[in-house]
Amino acid sequence: MKDKIITFGEIMLRLSPENNERFTQCHTFEAVYGGGEANTAVSLANFGVDCSYVTKLPAHTIGQSAVNSLRQYGVDISHIVRGDEQIGIYFLEKKTSQRPTNVIYNRNGSAIALAKETDFDWDEIFKDATWFHFSGITPAISDNMAKITLNACKAAKAHNLTISCDLNYRSKLWSSEKANKVMSEICPYVDICIANEDDAVGIFSIDTSGTTEEKNAYIASELMKRFPFKMVASVWRTETSITTFKLQSMIYTEGKAYYSKEYFMHILDYIGAGDAYCAGIIYSILNHFDPQKSVEFANAASCLKHTVSGDYNLVSADEVMKLAFSESGNEVQR
């Protein structure tokens, strides 16, 4: 059976000042669409994977524009529910030198925040599907979305789907206490967990200060003690100078940690790099890569996303393979 991936979450309108200006000085905004699971869906579609994105959007023209942004890259939009009046919006000041990234959300009352459990027929959505992916952002959107996400996981498990979750803790959306309560109910259904140190500390209060083990491997092993994860994956950036960063990632499975090689990068756009990593993990598993090949592929996918403006990672699987496994991956392609 051909693999079919379902991703579920909120796609938003992203508004960013042009030329790295501050909010207080800009007069125009660059407008693009994106959101964790939508970004992963576009990445997978660009890799040639059959991927369907599930959300709720207004029926007006802006909602349609968000739908069109997915459809143009080959994402199946047949399960998107239409209704209510507002699309989620986030304002983004991009990191510049020592000035950090700043995000302001305007998503209260969005169509998906107001979604009802009856909006989504999970048995129909999961028919012929093999994989379900979501992030910790989705249940954080509203109490209803927390219930809907749990329902989706139960249905996915009943349909024998592989379930992956990017924990993606967002302190601007919910408290650590609430995140812990909700995600502790959801995580028992998850097979593949993507989590970095901020997620592990923010949601599950995992303390790495007393361990002599490499901290990402320690976090993974602690998460696997709490939940029946088959794999924990993590990607992280380390600042090496004001303008350069080091990217590396890890896969932990069957009691062993596998580390990727490091990339030293100048970054065009941070947003969506973790989502590109999730797509790399999913693609690797679908193609039966071994853990070392999987972590190299996923890390390279994340690296390339840093070179693409906007939320979506507009690269092919072939481009990722060349970066991950070819010494000439960054030369002129003739």
C-alpha positions in Angstrom: 0.0 0.0 0.0 1.3 3.4 -0.9 2.0 5.6 2.1 -0.3 8.5 2.8 0.5 11.1 5.5 -2.0 13.1 7.4 -0.9 16.3 9.2 -3.1 18.4 11.5 -2.8 21.9 12.8 -3.3 25.6 12.2 -2.0 27.4 9.1 -1.6 31.1 9.8 -0.9 34.3 7.9 2.7 35.4 8.7 3.4 39.2 8.6 7.0 40.3 8.8 8.6 43.8 8.4 10.6 44.1 5.3 14.4 44.5 5.4 14.6 43.3 9.0 13.0 46.4 10.3 11.3 46.7 13.8 7.6 46.6 14.1 7.6 50.2 15.3 9.4 51.5 12.1 8.0 49.4 9.3 5.3 50.6 6.8 4.9 47.4 4.8 4.8 43.7 5.8 5.8 40.7 3.8 2.9 38.2 3.9 3.3 34.4 3.6 1.4 31.5 5.0 2.7 28.8 7.3 2.4 26.8 10.5 4.1 23.7 12.0 2.2 20.9 10.4 1.4 22.8 7.2 5.2 23.3 6.8 5.8 19.6 7.3 3.1 18.8 4.8 4.7 21.0 2.1 8.1 19.5 2.7 6.8 16.0 2.4 4.9 16.9 -0.8 8.1 18.4 -2.3 9.8 15.1 -1.4 7.2 13.3 -3.5 5.1 11.9 -0.6 1.3 11.8 -0.7 0.4 14.2 2.1 -3.0 15.6 3.2 -3.3 18.6 5.5 -6.2 18.9 7.9 -7.3 22.2 9.5 -10.2 24.6 9.7 -10.2 27.9 7.8 -12.6 30.7 7.1 -14.5 30.5 3.8 -13.5 34.0 2.8 -10.7 35.0 0.3 -7.9 35.0 2.9 -8.8 31.5 4.0 -8.8 30.5 0.3 -5.4 32.1 -0.2 -4.0 29.9 2.6 -5.6 26.8 1.0 -4.1 27.8 -2.4 -0.6 28.2 -0.8 -0.8 24.5 0.1 -2.4 23.2 -3.1 0.3 24.8 -5.3 2.9 22.5 -3.8 0.8 19.4 -4.2 -0.6 19.0 -0.7 -4.1 17.4 -0.6 -6.5 19.9 0.9 -9.7 17.8 0.6 -10.1 17.4 4.4 -9.8 21.2 5.2 -13.0 22.3 6.9 -14.3 25.8 6.1 -16.2 28.1 8.5 -16.0 30.9 11.1 -14.5 34.3 10.3 -10.8 34.6 11.3 -7.5 33.1 10.2 -4.7 33.0 12.8 -2.1 35.6 12.3 1.4 35.9 13.6 3.7 38.9 13.4 7.4 38.1 13.1 10.5 40.2 13.6 13.4 38.2 12.3 16.5 37.7 14.3 19.3 40.1 13.3 22.7 39.9 14.8 22.2 40.1 18.6 18.5 41.1 18.3 16.4 38.0 18.8 13.4 36.7 16.9 10.2 38.3 18.2 6.8 36.7 17.6 3.4 38.2 18.4 0.4 35.9 18.0 -3.1 37.0 17.0 -4.8 33.7 16.9 -7.5 33.8 19.7 -10.8 33.2 18.0 -9.4 31.8 14.9 -11.4 29.3 12.9 -9.5 26.3 14.3 -9.4 27.6 17.8 -13.2 27.6 17.7 -13.4 24.2 15.9 -15.8 21.6 17.3 -15.2 17.9 17.7 -17.8 17.2 15.1 -15.9 19.2 12.5 -13.5 16.3 11.8 -14.5 12.8 10.7 -11.4 11.0 11.7 -12.5 7.6 10.4 -13.0 9.2 7.0 -9.8 11.3 7.2 -7.6 8.3 8.2 -9.1 5.9 5.6 -6.2 4.6 3.5 -3.7 6.7 5.6 -0.5 5.2 7.1 0.9 8.1 9.2 -0.5 10.9 11.4 1.6 13.9 12.4 0.9 16.9 14.6 2.7 19.2 17.0 2.3 20.3 20.6 1.2 23.7 19.2 -2.1 22.2 18.0 -3.6 21.2 21.4 -2.2 24.4 22.9 -4.5 26.5 20.7 -7.6 26.0 22.8 -9.3 23.6 25.2 -11.4 22.2 22.3 -8.3 21.6 20.2 -6.7 19.7 23.0 -9.8 17.4 23.0 -9.8 17.2 19.2 -6.1 16.3 19.1 -6.6 13.5 21.7 -9.6 12.2 19.7 -7.4 12.2 16.5 -4.7 10.2 18.2 -7.1 7.6 19.5 -8.6 7.3 16.0 -5.2 7.1 14.4 -4.2 4.4 16.8 -7.4 2.5 16.1 -6.5 2.7 12.3 -3.0 1.4 13.1 -1.3 4.5 11.9 2.2 5.5 12.9 1.9 8.7 15.0 4.5 11.4 15.2 4.5 14.5 17.4 6.8 17.5 17.5 6.5 18.6 21.1 7.1 22.2 20.1 6.5 23.9 23.4 5.3 27.5 23.1 5.2 29.4 26.4 3.1 32.2 24.8 0.3 29.7 24.2 0.1 27.8 27.5 1.7 27.2 30.8 4.1 24.4 31.6 1.6 23.0 34.0 -1.2 22.8 31.4 1.1 21.6 28.7 2.2 18.8 31.0 -1.3 17.7 31.8 -2.5 17.7 28.2 0.6 16.2 26.6 0.8 13.5 29.3 -2.6 12.3 28.0 -1.6 12.5 24.3 1.9 11.1 24.4 1.0 7.5 25.2 -0.4 7.3 21.7 2.8 8.7 20.0 5.3 6.4 18.3 7.9 9.0 17.1 8.6 12.1 19.3 10.6 15.1 18.1 11.8 17.1 21.1 14.6 19.5 22.0 15.8 20.6 25.4 13.3 23.6 25.6 10.4 21.2 24.9 11.5 18.7 27.5 12.1 21.3 30.2 9.0 23.4 29.3 6.5 20.5 29.2 8.0 17.7 31.3 10.5 19.5 33.6 13.3 17.2 32.6 16.5 18.4 34.3 19.8 17.8 32.5 22.0 19.5 35.1 23.0 16.4 37.0 23.7 14.0 34.2 27.1 13.1 32.7 25.4 11.7 29.6 25.1 13.9 26.5 22.0 16.0 27.3 20.0 15.2 24.1 20.5 11.5 24.6 19.6 11.9 28.3 16.4 13.7 27.5 15.4 11.1 24.9 16.0 8.2 27.4 14.0 10.0 30.1 11.1 10.6 27.7 11.2 6.9 26.7 10.9 5.9 30.3 7.7 7.9 30.6 6.1 7.1 27.3 6.1 4.2 24.8 8.0 6.1 22.1 9.9 4.0 19.6 12.1 6.9 18.7 13.0 10.3 19.9 14.6 12.8 17.5 16.1 16.2 18.2 17.7 19.1 16.3 19.5 22.1 17.7 21.4 25.2 16.7 24.4 26.5 18.5 25.6 30.1 17.9 29.2 30.1 16.8 29.5 33.9 16.1 27.1 36.8 15.7 26.3 35.7 12.2 27.0 32.0 12.1 25.4 28.9 13.6 26.1 25.2 13.9 23.3 22.8 13.3 23.3 19.2 14.5 20.7 16.6 15.3 20.2 13.2 17.0 18.0 10.1 16.7 17.6 7.9 19.8 16.2 4.5 19.3 16.6 1.0 20.9 18.8 2.5 23.6 21.4 4.1 21.3 22.0 7.7 20.1 22.9 8.5 16.5 24.4 11.9 15.8 24.5 13.8 12.5 27.4 15.7 11.1 27.5 19.4 11.8 26.7 22.2 9.4 28.0 25.7 9.9 25.4 28.2 8.5 24.6 31.7 7.6 20.8 31.9 8.1 18.3 33.5 5.9 15.1 32.4 7.7 14.8 30.4 11.0 11.1 29.7 10.8 10.1 26.2 9.7 13.5 24.5 10.2 12.2 22.2 12.9 9.2 21.3 10.7 11.6 20.5 7.8 13.4 18.2 10.2 10.1 16.4 11.1 9.5 15.9 7.4 13.0 14.5 7.0 12.4 12.0 9.8 9.1 10.9 8.4 10.5 10.5 4.9 13.5 8.6 6.2 11.4 6.1 8.1 9.0 5.7 5.1 12.0 4.8 3.0 13.5 2.4 5.6 16.7 4.4 6.1 18.8 3.1 9.0 19.1 5.5 12.0 22.4 7.0 10.9 21.2 7.7 7.4 17.9 9.0 8.8 19.5 11.5 11.1 21.8 12.8 8.3 18.9 13.2 5.9 16.7 15.0 8.4 19.5 17.3 9.5 20.3 18.2 5.9 16.6 19.0 5.3 16.6 21.3 8.3 19.8 22.9 7.2 18.5 23.7 3.7 15.3 25.3 5.2 17.5 27.9 6.8 18.4 29.1 3.3 14.7 29.5 2.1 12.6 32.6 2.9 9.2 31.9 4.3 7.8 29.1 6.3 7.9 26.3 3.7 11.0 24.3 2.8 11.0 24.4 -1.0 13.6 21.7 -1.6 13.5 18.3 -3.2 14.5 15.0 -1.7 17.3 14.8 -4.2 18.7 18.2 -3.0 18.6 17.0 0.6 20.4 13.7 -0.4 23.1 15.6 -2.2 23.8 17.8 0.8 23.7 14.9 3.2 25.7 12.4 1.3 27.7 14.1 -1.5 30.9 16.0 -1.0 29.9 18.3 -3.8 26.4 19.1 -2.5 26.8 22.9 -2.5 28.5 23.3 -5.8 26.9 24.8 -8.9 24.4 22.3 -10.4 25.0 22.2 -14.1 
